[in-house]
Amino acid sequence: MHPFSNIDVNNTAAGNKLTLDDSTGVDQTLERLDNLSSRIFYFCESKHQLIPSPSVANSIKSVLTNFSIAYECIYEFIDSLKRETLTPIYTLLVSEFISSLEEDVEHDYDLYVFCRSSLGAMIESVGIVMCNDGAENLLSLNDIFQFVIEIASELCTELAKTAGSTEYSGLSFPLVHDFTAYIVPVCNVLRPLMDDDTGEAECYRGTIERMKSEIFDVLLEKMLSLRSLCLKGEVEDVEDVPWWSLYLVILKHLCNVSKLCNGFESKFWETTKRVKSSLSFLIFSLVTKSEDYEWLFEVMDFDARSHLARMMIPEVGDNEECQYNMLTNRSELLKDSYGYIGIIARPEQLLGGLFVQFENEQATGPDSKVNPAHLEYFRFSGRMIALALMHGVQIEVVFDRVFFLQLSGKGVSLQDIRDSDPILYNSYKQILDMDPEMVDQDVLGLTFVTELEVLGSRKEIELCPNGKDTVVDSKNREVYVSLLIKHRFVTSIAEQVEYFAKGFEDLIAPSRAQSFFRCLYLDDLDLMLGGRSNVSIEDWKAHTDYHGYNKSDSQISWFWEIVERMSVEERKVLLFFWTSVKSLPLDGFGGLDSRLDIYKNSQSWDHLPSSQTCFYRMYFPPYQSLDVMQDRRRIITQEHVGCSFGTS
């Protein structure tokens, strides 16, 4: 019980709200301020606390004859509490004053809003307790719950005006901050009840139901208006509508509320999927810290997911002094690269540019355990993948699903091994699908053991304690298959996964590495590493310049006509012959280092085209007909020719 509870407080008549030009209201306010001053001192004295600003409190008593100065003193007094080292006693003090003030003013009254916001800032730091915890000097859930309802109602009003709008002044940042300040401690207090089996959760069923009906449902319904969000066509710069970022803040709190009761969460995800395109646009356009939005992964499109992932990758330094130099031999490329990148280089040396010079050249721009250093090669591989992502280089590496899942910190299921090992998948599935009676008759003759083969020798491994004597039956076969999968696809390659992760974390901060993989699907990572295989001819044309030819020349028209007839693989070979790039970055031709060039040369028409891949230049003579050009194109797009770097 608060120490104020036995103090007589004069209440104003019902319906008599304060206004500055109401002399009766002013008299009543001055009387309440006088009473408040006494209550403050009584309260602090009874709790053996010191008032943070005695001069301010004294001013309240000495200037009661001046309405505006009195209010200014209250602002300063409460503000002074926030500037002090916070103790729970201050939250009780401000809460008591808000209760007193609430009897006379509307909830949008400036002083009321200021006090409510101040209280929110305080409980953000000191927290609250359950209603029956009996913790002295701490506000309880019941003490502040009404403020959460009020703020949620005000947010609904603003959302109705602002969602998708570029004309309205926007959502209030202070209001959303206040919502955060109150909803976070409320969720923190209620969350432990979700796993409570003592029946205590039933005592708060009413509170949780009010959370659903008066906060969760109404705010979530308003968020559907995001479907009409003004997208790229009407907004040139999202910085002109900074309040759009607040939609994501509100959604994150609703996501946390959704976990408080069965049925909440499914409704939350059903609703957010209905506004998936708008949410993905907001994330792609506004989000600058990927850690805060991993929770929205399930309702993002590829652009948003890859955007979050790329933000975890450090930018490559463009300072020449930070450049890492390597001198290598083309015939020993893997060995030399492993030496420079896997062994010699410190992680920080690889955060800048890479300069590779080949010896004697002018530079321009199955069972791995046989090898004793095989684990270090996995670490080297982790570094190489991180470097490829940092530099935006497409390397056409495809990750195995099982390997990817372990880097993500996720488990491996039967379905996950289907592509990795179809034979084992079918074998395990047959065990699970077999008639239970046949399994119980020990037709399979299986126990909880498996065999491991290393360099020709076989070793028996028990999958669980006393596995040799544990017969597989219809009741334990799912556990048996699960343990087989774990041993074959997790335990047996755990060291390799660990060393790859170490290499990746040498360049991508360890705190972000697992989040990087978690916020992507496997296909997303393959696309980021392999680039786009579908080449847009129009994009290709738009990023090509001509030298010696005009765009309208027959040779240029024939060239593009031939390219349009080519298969996807033939186009990739032509692109590689021209640029040494087989797959385009995610941004298409615009993501390459420079534009492409076609040069007219003076050689006779029977010569083949040539290229300077470092400069994205291709040269060909003025062929006399489309058929001749087609024949020359056919030769250079043969795999063994086009992939030999068509450098002249």
N, C-alpha and C positions, 0 to 999 in steps of 0.2 A: 504494500500500500504506500502511495506517495505521501510525503509529509504534508502536502497541501490539502489532503482530503478532509481535514477537520476545520479548514478555514472557511469562514463565511464570505462568499463572493457575491456582490450585488449584480444581478442579471438585468439586462435591459428588457423592455417589453417585447413580446413576440412580434416579429416582423419589422422591428425598428432597426434598420441597418444604418451604419455610420456613413455620413458624407461630410466633406470638408466644410460645406456651407450650412450644415445643420447644427445650430447652436446647442440644441438639446443633446445631439450626438456628441458634440465636443465636450460638453460637461460630463456626460457619462464616460467618455474616453479618459478624461483627466482623472475622474474618480477611480477608474479601473487601473490607470497608470500608478496612482498613488498606492492602491492596493497591491499592484504588481510589485512595486518597489519593496514594500514590506514583505511580500511573499518571497522575493528573491533573497533578502537578507535572512529571513527565517529559515528558508530552505537550506541555504549555504551553512548557516550556523548549526542547524540540526545534523548536517552531514559532515561537519568539521572540515569544510572546504573553504578555500579562499576565492573570492571573486576575482577573475582575471584582470579586470580593470576597475579598481575601486572608484577612480575619478569619474568614470562613465556612469557607474551606478549612482554616485552622489549627484551627478548632473540630472539624472532622471527625477530625483526628488526636488532639486532646487529650481528646475525650469518647468514645473508642471503648469504654470500659468501661460506657457507658450506652446500651443498645439504642435506646430511644425517642428520646433526644436525638440520637443519631447519625442516625437516620432523619429527624428534623426538620431537621438540618443539611443533609442531602442535598436535601430539598425546597427549603430556602432557597437553597442554592447554585445549583441548576438554575433556580430562579425568578429569581435575580439575573442569570443569563445573558440571560434574556428582557428584562430591564429595561435592559440595556446597548444601545449601538449595535450592532446585530447584524452579525456577520461570519461567513462560512462555517465558520470554525474551530470555532465553538461547536456547530454541528450535528454535526460529526464527534465532538466530545467527548461530547455527549448520546447519540448513536447508539452509541458504544462502550460507554457505561455500560448502555444498554438491552440490548445483546447479552450483557453480563456478567450482568445481572439476570435475563434470560430463561432462563438455565440453571437457575434455582432457584425461580421463582415461576410461578403461572398468569397468563394474560393478563388476568384480571379483578382481579388484585391491585392495590390502591390505588396503590402506588408505581409499579408498571409503567404503569398507565393514565395517571398524572400525567406520567411521563417521555415516554410516547408522544405525549400531547397537547401537551406542551411542544415536542417536536421538530417536530410538525406546525405549530405557530405560527411556529417559526423558518423552516422551509423555505417557508412561505407568503410570507415576505419575501425570502429569499435565493435560492430556487429550487433546482432540481437539474439534473443534466446527463445526457446519454446515457452508457451504460455504457462506451463506448470514447472519450469525449471527452478524457480525460486531464487535465481541469481540476483543478488543485491546490486542496485544501481544500473541495471541493464534493461533497456526497453524490450518488451516481448512482441511476439508476432501479432497479437491482438492490438497492441498499442499503435502499430504503424500500418496495419493492413488496409485501413480505410484510405490512407494516402495513395497506396498503389492503385486502388479502384478509381480514385479521383483522377490521377495522372493518366491512367489508361483511357478514361472517358474523354479527357482533353486531347489525347493523341488521336482518338477516333475522329474527333471533330476536325482536327488539322489534316489527317490523312484524306478525309473526304474532300477537302479543298485542294490538296496539293498533289496527290498521286498522278504522275504523268504530266503535270503542269509545268510550263516555263514562265507563266505570267504571274502566278501567285508568288508572294515573297518567300515561300518555302517553309518546310518544317522547322520548328524551333529547336535549335541545338541545345539550349538550356533545358527544355522540357524533356528531350530524349535523354539527356544526361541525368535528370532527376529520376526518370523511369529506370535507368540503369542502377542508380544509387539505391533504389528501394527494392527492385525485383531480384537483384543478385542475392542480398542477405535472406530474403524470403525463400528463394529456391534452396539456398544453402541449409536453411533450417528444416525445410520440408523433405529434402532429398533422402536423408537417412531413414525416413519412415517407409520408403519404398521397399526396403528389405527387412522391415520390422515385422516380426511374427508374434509379438506380445499382445496385439490388439490395440496398442496405443494409437496406431494410425487411424482407427475408427473415430477417435476423439476429434480428429482434424478433418474428417470427411466433409463437413460443411464448408470449411475454409477452402479445401481443394475444389469442391464443386463451384464455389464462388470464383475461384481462380479460372475455372473452365468457362463459366457462363459470362462473367463480367470482364474478363481480361483476355483469355485465350481465344474464345470464339469470336468476339466482336472485333478484336484487332486482326485476327487471321482473315476474317471476311473482308475487312477493309484492304488488306494487302492484295486481294484479287484485282484491285484497280490498277495494279502494276501492268496488267495486260494491255492497258492503253498508254503505257509509258511512251513518251516521245523519244523515238530512237534516232539513229544517225541522220535521217533525212531532215529533221527539223532542228536539231541541236548541233551547231558547228563545233562547240567546245563544251565538254561536260563540266569544265570549271565554272561555267556560267550558272550551273544548277548544283551547287555543292551539297544541298540538302538531300540529293538523291542517295548519297552514301548512307544516310540515316535509315533508309529502308532496310539495309542489310543489318544494321545494328539492332533494329527492332525484331527482325526475323530471327537473329541469333538468340535473343532472349526468349522468344516464343518457342524456339527449338528446345531450350532448356526447360521451359514450363511443360512442354509436351511429354517430357520424360517422367513427370510426377504422377501419372495415372494411366492405367491401361486404356487404350483407345485414343488417347491424345496424340501419340506419336504417328500413328498411321494416318490420322486426319491431317496432321501437319505436312507430311510428305506428299499426300495426295494433292493438297492445295498448292504447295510450292512447285510441283511438277506442271501445274496448269499455267504457271508464269515462268517456265524454264527459260524461254528465250530472253525475257526482260532481265531476269536475274543474271544470266550469263553475260548479257551486255553490260550490266552494272559492274560485275566483277572484272570484266576485261577492261573497262574504261576507267574505273575508279580505285580499285584495290591496289594498295602498295605494300601490304604485308601479308604474305601468303599464309603464315601460321594461323591467322585469325579466321580463315575461311575454309579450312579443310573440312569442316562439318557440312558444307554445302556441296561436297564433291558429287553426291548422287544426282543432283539436279543441274549440273553444269554441262555445257557442250564442250567439244574438243578445244575450241579457241580459249575458253575460260580456264579449262584444266591445264592446258599447256602454258597459259599465261602465268598461272600460279606456280607451276613447276619451274619456269624459266626465271622467276624472281628469286628462286633459291640458289640459282647458279651465279657465282661471282662474275662481274664484268672483267673482260680481259684488259689489262693495263696497256695504254698506247704509248707509254714512255719508252724511248729507244734504249735507255739505260737498264730497263727491266727486262729486256729481251733475252731469251735463253737460246744460245747458239749451239748447233749440233753439226758436226762434220761426219757424214756417213757414206757408205759405199752401197750403191743400188743392189748389188748382189748379196749384201749382208744387212738388208734393211731391217728385218725383225731383230736380229742380234744386236745391231748398233742402237736401234730405238730402245730396246729393253735396257741396254747399258746406260744410255743417257737419261731416259725417263723413269725407268723402274729402279735403278740403283744409285746413280750419281746425283740426280737432281733432288734438292730439298723441295718440299711442297710449295713453299713461297716463291721459288724460282719459276714455277710453272704457271703462275698467275698472270704473267705478262705475255708478250708476243713470243712466238716460236720462229726462229730463223734456221732453216735447214740448208746446208750446203753439201752438195754431193762431190765426192772426190773426183778430181780430173774433169769437172764440169763447171761451166759458168752459171752461177745461180741467178735467178730472176724472181722471185716471190713464192683321237681315240682313248687310251688309258694314260692320262697325264702323270700318274704317280711313278711311271718309269723314270721320269726326269727328277733328280733330287731337288731341283729348284722350282718344282711345279707350283708350289704355293706362292712363291714370289712372282711367278708369271701371272697368277690370278690378281695379285695386287697391282702389277703393271697394267693388266687389262682394265682394272677399276679406274686407274689414273687416265688411261687412254679414252675410255668412255666419257669421263668427266671433261677431258680436254675437248673432245669432239662436240659435246654439248655447249661448252663455254665459247668455242670459236664458231659454232653454227655450221660445222662441217658434216655433210651427209656421208656416212660410211657403210650404209646398207647392212648393218648388223641386226639380226633378229634374235631377240631374247627367248629362251625357253621359258614356258609359263611357270614351271616349278621353281626355277631359279629366280624369276621375277617375284613370285609370291613370297619367297623367303627374304628377299631384299626389302620387301614391303612389311615384313613382320607378320605376315598372315599364314594361316594354316594351309595344308595341302589336302584336298579331298580326292575321292576316287575320280570324279569328273575332271579334275585338274590334270590327271596323268594320261588322259585319253590320247592326246596328241604326242606327248612325250614318249610313251611306250604303249602302243596299241595292243601288243601281245599280252603284257601284264594286265592292262586294263580289262581285256576280255576274260582273262583267267580269273581275276578277282571278282568280276561281275558274275561269272558263272557260279562261284561259291556262294554269293549272296542270293542268287536267283534259284538255286537248287531247292528241290522239295525238302521241307524240314525233316520229314521222316527218314529220308535217305541219308541226310547229313547226320542225324542222330544214330543211325545204324553204323556209323564210322566207315561208310563206303569210301570216303576220301582218304582215310588213314592219316589225317593231319594232326600235328600237335603244334604248340606255340614256339616253333623254331624255324629258322631260315638258314640258308647256306650263303656264305660269302666267298667269292673266288678272288684271289690276289695272286697275280703272276703265275697262274696255272695250278695253284694249290687251293683246295676247298676247306673252309672252316665253318663249323656249325655255330650259330648264334641263337641264344634263347631270347625270345621277344619279351618275356616277363619272368619274374622269379618262378622257378620250378616249371619252366616252359616245356621241358621234355616230357613231363608227365601230365601236362594239361591238354586234354583232347579237345579238338574243335567240334562244337555241336551247334545246333540251330540257335541256341541262346547267346553264345559268345562269338559267333562267326563275324559279326560286325566289328567287334573289338579286335579280332584276329586280323581282319583285312586292314583296319585302321593302323594297327601296329606294323604290319607289313609295309604299308605305304610310308609310314613315318621312318622306318629303318632304311628302306630302299631309296626314297626320294628326299629325305631330310637329314637323318643322322649320317648317312654315308657320304654326303657332300657338304657337311656343315663347315669343315675347315676351308674348303674352297670358297664357299659363300662368304665366310668371315674375312678371308684375305681380299676378296674382290671388294667387299664393303670398306675395308681399311683403305685400299687404294682410292676408292671413290671419295671417302671422307678426308683424304689428304688434301683435296681441292674444294670439296663441298662440305661446309661445316657439319660435324657429326650431329649437331642438334637438328639439322635440316635434311640430312641424307635420307632417313627413313620416310620423313614426311614427303620428300620429293617423289619417291616411288609410290607412296600411298595415295597421292592425289592424282595418279594417272592410271588409266587402263593399260594393259599390255599393248594393245594396238596403238595407243597414244605414243608410248615410248618408241615403238618400232617406226612410227611415222616421223617422230622428231629426229631419230637417228638415220632413217633411210630416206626421208624427204618424200615429195609427192611424185608418184610414177606417172600420173596422168598429166601430160604436157598440153597446155592450152596454146593452140596455134596463134590465136589473136594476141595473147600475152607475149608470145615469142616475137611476133612481128613488131609489137609496140616497143620492144626493148632491143631492136636491131637497127643499126645505122649502116649507111652505104657509102663506099668510097670508090669513085670511078664509075659507079653505076648510079642510075636514078631509080627511084621506087617504081616508076612506070616502065622501065626497060623490060624487054621480053625475057631476058635471062632471070630477072628477079621474079617475074610472074611465074615462069616455069618452075623456079626453085620452090616457091611456096606451094604450088600445085602438087609437086612431087612429095613434099613433106606431108601434105594433107592425106595423101594416099598411103603413106607408110604405116606399118603396124606400130604398136606401142614400143615393142622391143627395138625396132629399127630406129625409131626416133631417139631412144635412149642412147643407142650406139652413135648416132650422128651427133647428139649433144656432147657425148664424151669425146668424140673425135675433134670437136670444135673447141671444147672448154676444159676437158678432163673431168667434167662433172657428169655423173650418170643420172643422179636424181636431184630434182630441184629442192631448194629450201621450202619451208612452209609458206613463205610469202611469194612463191613462184619466181619468175625471172627478176622481179624487183628485189629479191633477197640475195642475189649474186653480188659479188664485189664491184662489178662494173657492167656497162651495157655490152652487147655483142656487136661485132663488126663484120661486114662482108666487103672484101677488097677485090677489085678487078686487077688481074695481073696480065702481063704481056706475053705469056707463054702461048703456044699453039693450042688449038682446041682439043687435041688428042691427049693433053696432060690431065692427070687426076687433080682434084682439089687438094689443097694443103692447108695446114693450120698452125697457128702459134697459140697453144692452149693457155699459156700464162697470161696472154693479153686478150683472150676470147676473140681471136681473129681467124677468119677463114678466107682463103684465096681461091678463086677459080677464074679461068679464062672465059671469054665470050663464046660459049658453046653455040653451035650453029642451029641446033634444034632441041626440042624437049626430049626426044628419044636419046640423043647423045648424052645429054645431061643426066638422064635417068640411068643410063648404062654406067656412067662414071660414079654416080651416087651409089649404085648397087655394089660396086667394088669396095668403096670406102666404108660401107655400113656392114660388111661382113665382120663377124665377131673378132676374128684374128687380125683384121686390119684396123678397124675402128678403135679397138681397145689397145692399140700399140702406141697411143699418143701421136696423132698425126702431125707432128712438128716437122716443118720443112727444114 
